[in-house]
């Protein structure tokens, strides 16, 4: 994503680092194909992705670009930028291959299995206060007014009315939409850790953004605990391959993944700490009403089952830390906006709130269609068994079970 931002939408630079990516893929498949052939001889199965089938489709070059780039001569400036981008792409894949090797040495060679560390419960029962932002000047006042207007509109969304008034049990209401949010909530960790932070912060303002983003990136562990408390693994019934298929091929999951990608590109494109900070304010503000609506349901489930749902109850940070927004202790921005940045900050805020509204509409449709219920899972299993035959496109396996088409 950072490369796709740093190339400035210049097709010549993008072609360069895309070629580098294709070259690294060809190197990998050239090595895996030999292993896949050997494994096929032992198992009798055809490994189409890692084996010769995929390798034969790959030329090591970007497809369908013949006759477009071959005669282009880069000027010295572009040549330098393209060369630097290619080096970065090769570096990315070297890191990936290092990761493969480390995994193999750590787990495969030792016969052990990776385990998720258990996150401690949030502790005492408390309700996190809302994010309090105080203006440092008139531009901040205008931004706060704009965000409050968008928050007011978001509060009236029909999905929240459904959460409050639907006749299903609190646990059932949560189970009907929470699975779809897994990419958003876990992706929020990555957004804060890798896109909103500064690798080498310069000055107090960038350090302040890093401090807030670092704290926000730690909340996803609580969500995984809520996931277990709600019994979502048992409800969905996915094996490993089914989980991957659902996360990355189910059309209903695309919206959250697309939004996270767009948020990351916005953050990477705008390095000014004032803009990044106001983007974080907008992101956190969209979550305020979300947790205000999930909290009563989570508390009811806790009372009924005795199991904590800290994430959905809004217990993300102790009250003493919840006001620490990375600015001054009274909730002011760590750096002022300029007049030229005001409209840009509003546009970023609108993008964040518009994305949240789209996610709520999708949640509303999925919840009412009862996609994530026991009966839907049984239907999905029947559809999978009938469609999962040799040569059947994977996306067909989910086409009949979303209830939305």
C-alpha positions as CSV (number, residue, x, y, z in Angstrom):
1,X,0.0,0.0,0.0
2,X,2.8,2.4,0.8
3,X,4.4,1.8,-2.6
4,X,1.0,2.5,-4.3
5,X,1.0,5.8,-2.4
6,X,4.6,6.7,-2.8
7,X,4.6,6.1,-6.6
8,X,2.3,9.2,-6.9
9,X,-0.1,7.3,-9.3
10,X,2.7,7.4,-11.9
11,X,2.0,4.5,-14.2
12,X,5.7,4.2,-15.2
13,X,6.9,4.0,-11.6
14,X,4.0,1.6,-10.7
15,X,4.8,-0.7,-13.6
16,X,8.4,-0.9,-12.3
17,X,7.6,-2.1,-8.8
18,X,4.8,-4.3,-10.2
19,X,7.3,-6.0,-12.5
20,X,9.5,-6.5,-9.4
21,X,6.6,-8.1,-7.6
22,X,5.9,-10.5,-10.5
23,X,9.5,-11.5,-10.7
24,X,9.6,-12.4,-7.0
25,X,6.4,-14.4,-7.4
26,X,8.0,-16.3,-10.3
27,X,11.0,-17.1,-8.2
28,X,8.8,-18.5,-5.4
29,X,6.6,-20.6,-7.7
30,X,9.7,-22.0,-9.5
31,X,10.8,-23.4,-6.2
32,X,7.4,-24.6,-4.9
33,X,6.5,-26.3,-8.2
34,X,9.2,-28.9,-7.7
35,X,8.0,-29.6,-4.2
36,X,4.4,-29.8,-5.3
37,X,5.2,-32.3,-8.0
38,X,7.0,-34.5,-5.4
39,X,4.1,-34.2,-3.0
40,X,1.6,-35.1,-5.8
41,X,3.5,-38.3,-6.3
42,X,2.9,-39.2,-2.7
43,X,-0.7,-38.0,-2.3
44,X,-2.2,-38.3,-5.7
45,X,-3.5,-34.8,-5.4
46,X,-3.0,-31.9,-7.8
47,X,-1.6,-28.7,-6.1
48,X,-2.7,-26.1,-8.6
49,X,-1.5,-22.9,-6.9
50,X,1.9,-24.1,-5.7
51,X,2.5,-26.5,-8.6
52,X,3.3,-26.4,-12.3
53,X,-0.3,-25.4,-13.3
54,X,0.1,-21.9,-11.7
55,X,3.8,-21.6,-12.8
56,X,2.9,-22.3,-16.4
57,X,0.4,-19.4,-16.2
58,X,3.1,-17.0,-14.9
59,X,5.7,-15.3,-17.1
60,X,7.3,-13.4,-14.4
61,X,6.0,-10.1,-15.9
62,X,2.9,-8.0,-15.5
63,X,0.2,-9.5,-17.7
64,X,-1.5,-7.8,-20.6
65,X,1.0,-4.9,-20.9
66,X,2.8,-6.0,-24.1
67,X,3.5,-3.1,-26.4
68,X,2.9,-0.5,-23.7
69,X,6.1,0.0,-21.8
70,X,8.9,-1.6,-23.8
71,X,9.9,1.5,-25.8
72,X,9.5,4.0,-23.0
73,X,12.8,5.6,-21.8
74,X,12.7,6.9,-18.3
75,X,14.1,10.3,-17.5
76,X,16.8,10.3,-14.8
77,X,14.4,11.3,-12.1
78,X,11.8,8.6,-12.9
79,X,14.6,6.0,-13.3
80,X,15.8,6.8,-9.8
81,X,12.3,6.6,-8.3
82,X,11.5,3.4,-10.2
83,X,14.8,1.8,-9.1
84,X,14.1,2.7,-5.5
85,X,10.6,1.3,-5.7
86,X,11.8,-1.9,-7.2
87,X,14.4,-2.3,-4.4
88,X,11.7,-1.8,-1.9
89,X,9.5,-4.5,-3.5
90,X,12.3,-7.0,-3.5
91,X,12.9,-6.1,0.1
92,X,9.3,-6.8,1.0
93,X,9.5,-10.3,-0.5
94,X,12.8,-11.0,1.2
95,X,11.0,-10.2,4.5
96,X,8.2,-12.5,3.5
97,X,10.6,-15.3,2.7
98,X,12.4,-14.7,5.9
99,X,9.1,-15.1,7.7
100,X,8.4,-18.4,5.9
101,X,11.8,-19.6,7.0
102,X,11.4,-18.5,10.6
103,X,8.0,-20.2,10.8
104,X,9.4,-23.4,9.4
105,X,12.4,-23.4,11.8
106,X,10.3,-22.4,14.8
107,X,7.3,-24.8,14.3
108,X,7.8,-27.3,11.5
109,X,11.3,-28.4,12.4
110,X,10.4,-28.6,16.1
111,X,7.0,-30.3,15.7
112,X,5.2,-27.6,17.7
113,X,2.1,-25.6,17.0
114,X,1.7,-21.8,17.3
115,X,-0.7,-20.7,20.0
116,X,-2.4,-17.3,20.5
117,X,-1.4,-15.7,23.7
118,X,-4.2,-15.2,26.1
119,X,-5.0,-11.6,26.7
120,X,-5.9,-10.8,30.3
121,X,-9.4,-9.6,31.0
122,X,-9.9,-5.9,31.2
123,X,-10.6,-6.2,34.9
124,X,-13.1,-4.3,36.9
125,X,-16.4,-3.3,35.5
126,X,-16.5,0.2,34.1
127,X,-17.7,2.2,31.2
128,X,-15.2,4.0,29.0
129,X,-16.0,7.7,28.6
130,X,-16.5,9.3,25.2
131,X,-13.6,10.8,23.4
132,X,-13.4,14.4,24.6
133,X,-11.9,16.9,22.1
134,X,-11.4,20.5,23.0
135,X,-10.6,23.2,20.4
136,X,-7.3,25.1,20.4
137,X,-8.5,27.6,17.8
138,X,-11.5,28.4,15.5
139,X,-10.5,25.8,12.9
140,X,-10.7,23.1,15.6
141,X,-14.1,24.4,16.6
142,X,-15.2,24.1,13.0
143,X,-13.9,20.5,12.9
144,X,-15.6,19.5,16.1
145,X,-18.9,21.0,14.9
146,X,-18.6,19.0,11.6
147,X,-17.8,15.8,13.4
148,X,-20.8,16.3,15.8
149,X,-23.1,16.8,12.8
150,X,-21.9,13.5,11.3
151,X,-22.3,11.7,14.6
152,X,-25.8,12.9,15.0
153,X,-26.7,11.5,11.6
154,X,-25.1,8.2,12.4
155,X,-27.0,7.8,15.6
156,X,-30.3,7.6,13.6
157,X,-29.2,4.7,11.5
158,X,-31.8,1.9,11.2
159,X,-29.3,-0.7,12.2
160,X,-29.1,0.8,15.6
161,X,-32.8,0.8,15.9
162,X,-32.8,-2.9,15.0
163,X,-30.2,-3.6,17.7
164,X,-32.3,-2.0,20.3
165,X,-35.7,-3.3,19.4
166,X,-35.3,-6.7,17.7
167,X,-37.0,-9.5,19.7
168,X,-34.2,-12.0,19.5
169,X,-32.0,-12.5,22.7
170,X,-29.1,-10.1,23.2
171,X,-26.6,-12.9,22.4
172,X,-28.5,-13.7,19.2
173,X,-28.5,-10.1,18.1
174,X,-24.8,-9.8,18.5
175,X,-24.1,-13.1,16.8
176,X,-26.2,-12.0,13.8
177,X,-23.7,-9.3,12.7
178,X,-20.5,-9.5,14.8
179,X,-18.7,-12.1,12.5
180,X,-18.8,-9.7,9.6
181,X,-16.8,-7.1,11.6
182,X,-13.8,-9.3,12.2
183,X,-11.8,-7.7,9.3
184,X,-12.7,-4.2,10.4
185,X,-11.7,-4.7,14.0
186,X,-8.6,-6.7,13.4
187,X,-7.8,-4.4,10.5
188,X,-8.0,-1.4,12.8
189,X,-5.1,-2.8,14.7
190,X,-3.0,-2.9,11.5
191,X,-4.2,0.6,10.4
192,X,-3.0,2.1,13.7
193,X,0.2,0.1,14.0
194,X,1.4,0.4,10.4
195,X,-0.3,3.3,8.6
196,X,-1.1,6.0,11.2
197,X,2.1,5.8,13.1
198,X,5.5,7.3,12.2
199,X,8.4,4.9,11.9
200,X,10.8,7.6,12.9
201,X,8.7,10.3,14.6
202,X,10.0,13.8,14.5
203,X,8.8,16.2,17.2
204,X,6.2,16.1,19.9
205,X,3.2,16.0,17.6
206,X,4.3,12.9,15.7
207,X,5.2,11.2,19.0
208,X,1.7,12.1,20.3
209,X,0.0,10.5,17.3
210,X,2.2,7.4,17.8
211,X,1.2,7.1,21.4
212,X,-2.5,7.2,20.7
213,X,-2.3,4.9,17.7
214,X,-0.2,2.4,19.7
215,X,-2.9,2.3,22.4
216,X,-5.7,1.8,19.9
217,X,-3.9,-1.0,18.2
218,X,-4.1,-3.1,21.4
219,X,-7.8,-3.4,21.6
220,X,-8.3,-6.3,19.1
221,X,-7.2,-8.9,21.6
222,X,-10.3,-8.1,23.6
223,X,-12.4,-8.8,20.5
224,X,-10.9,-12.2,20.1
225,X,-12.0,-13.0,23.7
226,X,-15.5,-11.7,23.0
227,X,-15.5,-14.0,19.9
228,X,-14.9,-17.0,22.1
229,X,-17.4,-15.9,24.7
230,X,-20.1,-15.7,22.0
231,X,-19.2,-19.1,20.7
232,X,-18.7,-17.8,17.2
233,X,-16.3,-20.6,16.2
234,X,-19.0,-23.1,16.9
235,X,-21.7,-21.1,15.2
236,X,-19.7,-20.6,12.0
237,X,-18.3,-24.1,12.0
238,X,-15.3,-23.2,9.8
239,X,-12.3,-25.4,9.3
240,X,-9.1,-23.7,8.3
241,X,-9.8,-23.6,4.6
242,X,-13.4,-22.6,5.1
243,X,-12.3,-19.7,7.3
244,X,-9.9,-18.4,4.7
245,X,-12.6,-18.8,2.0
246,X,-15.0,-16.8,4.1
247,X,-12.6,-14.0,5.1
248,X,-11.2,-13.4,1.7
249,X,-13.7,-14.6,-0.9
250,X,-17.1,-13.9,0.7
251,X,-18.4,-10.7,-1.0
252,X,-19.9,-9.5,2.3
253,X,-16.5,-9.3,3.8
254,X,-15.1,-7.1,1.0
255,X,-16.6,-3.9,2.3
256,X,-14.7,-3.9,5.5
257,X,-11.4,-4.9,3.8
258,X,-11.9,-2.2,1.1
259,X,-12.5,0.5,3.8
260,X,-9.4,-0.5,5.7
261,X,-7.3,-0.3,2.6
262,X,-8.7,3.1,1.7
263,X,-8.1,4.3,5.3
264,X,-4.5,3.1,5.2
265,X,-3.8,4.9,1.9
266,X,-5.3,8.1,3.2
267,X,-3.1,7.9,6.3
268,X,0.0,7.2,4.3
269,X,-0.8,9.9,1.8
270,X,-1.1,12.6,4.5
271,X,1.8,12.7,6.9
272,X,1.0,15.9,8.7
273,X,0.3,15.0,12.3
274,X,-2.7,17.4,12.5
275,X,-4.5,15.6,9.6
276,X,-3.7,12.1,11.0
277,X,-4.9,13.1,14.4
278,X,-8.2,14.4,13.1
279,X,-8.6,11.2,11.1
280,X,-8.2,9.2,14.3
281,X,-10.8,11.4,16.0
282,X,-13.2,10.7,13.2
283,X,-12.5,7.0,13.3
284,X,-13.0,6.9,17.1
285,X,-16.1,9.0,16.8
286,X,-17.8,6.5,14.5
287,X,-17.2,3.9,17.2
288,X,-18.8,5.8,20.0
289,X,-22.4,5.1,19.0
290,X,-21.5,1.6,17.9
291,X,-20.4,0.7,21.4
292,X,-23.2,2.7,23.0
293,X,-25.5,0.3,21.2
294,X,-23.6,-3.0,21.7
295,X,-22.9,-2.3,25.4
296,X,-26.4,-3.0,26.8
297,X,-26.5,-6.3,24.8
298,X,-23.0,-7.3,25.9
299,X,-23.8,-6.5,29.6
300,X,-27.0,-8.6,29.3
301,X,-25.0,-11.6,27.9
302,X,-22.5,-11.2,30.7
303,X,-25.3,-11.4,33.3
304,X,-26.8,-14.4,31.6
305,X,-23.6,-16.4,30.9
306,X,-21.1,-15.1,33.4
307,X,-18.6,-14.6,30.6
308,X,-17.1,-11.2,29.9
309,X,-17.5,-9.3,26.6
310,X,-15.0,-6.5,27.3
311,X,-14.7,-5.3,23.7
312,X,-18.4,-5.1,22.9
313,X,-19.1,-3.6,26.3
314,X,-16.7,-0.8,25.5
315,X,-14.1,-1.6,28.1
316,X,-11.1,-0.9,25.9
317,X,-9.0,1.2,28.2
318,X,-9.1,2.1,31.9
319,X,-10.8,5.4,32.5
320,X,-7.5,7.0,33.4
321,X,-6.1,6.2,29.9
322,X,-9.3,6.7,27.9
323,X,-8.9,10.5,27.7
324,X,-5.3,10.2,26.4
325,X,-5.9,11.0,22.8
326,X,-2.3,11.7,22.0
327,X,-2.7,15.5,22.3
328,X,-2.6,17.5,25.5
329,X,-4.1,16.0,28.6
330,X,-7.2,18.2,28.1
331,X,-8.0,16.6,24.7
332,X,-6.6,19.2,22.3
333,X,-4.9,18.3,19.1
334,X,-1.1,18.0,19.2
335,X,-0.7,20.3,16.2
336,X,-2.9,23.0,14.7
337,X,-4.7,22.7,11.3
338,X,-3.9,25.3,8.7
339,X,-6.6,27.1,6.8
340,X,-5.7,25.1,3.7
341,X,-6.1,21.8,5.6
342,X,-9.6,22.4,7.0
343,X,-11.5,21.3,4.0
344,X,-9.2,18.3,3.5
345,X,-9.7,17.3,7.1
346,X,-13.5,17.6,6.6
347,X,-13.3,15.5,3.5
348,X,-11.4,12.8,5.3
349,X,-13.9,12.9,8.1
350,X,-16.8,12.5,5.6
351,X,-15.0,9.5,4.0
352,X,-14.7,7.8,7.4
353,X,-18.4,8.4,8.4
354,X,-19.6,7.4,4.9
355,X,-17.7,4.2,5.2
356,X,-19.2,3.5,8.6
357,X,-22.7,4.1,7.2
358,X,-22.1,1.6,4.4
359,X,-20.9,-0.9,7.0
360,X,-24.0,-0.4,9.1
361,X,-26.3,-0.9,6.1
362,X,-24.5,-4.1,5.3
363,X,-24.8,-5.3,8.9
364,X,-28.5,-4.4,8.9
365,X,-29.1,-6.5,5.8
366,X,-27.0,-9.5,7.1
367,X,-28.6,-9.4,10.5
368,X,-32.2,-9.4,9.1
369,X,-31.2,-12.1,6.6
370,X,-30.0,-14.3,9.5
371,X,-26.8,-15.2,7.6
372,X,-24.9,-16.0,10.7
373,X,-27.3,-18.5,12.4
374,X,-27.4,-22.2,12.9
375,X,-30.0,-22.7,10.2
376,X,-27.9,-20.6,7.7
377,X,-24.8,-22.6,8.6
378,X,-26.7,-25.9,7.8
379,X,-27.8,-24.4,4.5
380,X,-24.3,-23.3,3.7
381,X,-23.0,-26.8,4.4
382,X,-25.5,-28.3,2.0
383,X,-24.5,-25.7,-0.7
384,X,-20.8,-26.4,-0.2
385,X,-21.2,-30.1,-0.5
386,X,-23.2,-29.8,-3.7
387,X,-20.9,-27.1,-5.3
388,X,-17.5,-28.4,-4.0
389,X,-16.7,-30.7,-6.9
390,X,-13.6,-30.7,-9.1
391,X,-13.4,-27.6,-11.2
392,X,-16.1,-25.7,-9.3
393,X,-15.2,-22.0,-8.9
394,X,-14.7,-21.3,-5.2
395,X,-16.9,-18.1,-5.2
396,X,-19.9,-20.3,-6.2
397,X,-19.7,-22.0,-2.8
398,X,-21.0,-18.9,-1.1
399,X,-23.3,-17.5,-3.7
400,X,-26.4,-19.1,-2.4
401,X,-26.0,-18.5,1.3
402,X,-25.6,-14.8,1.9
403,X,-29.4,-14.2,1.7
404,X,-28.7,-10.8,0.0
405,X,-28.7,-11.7,-3.7
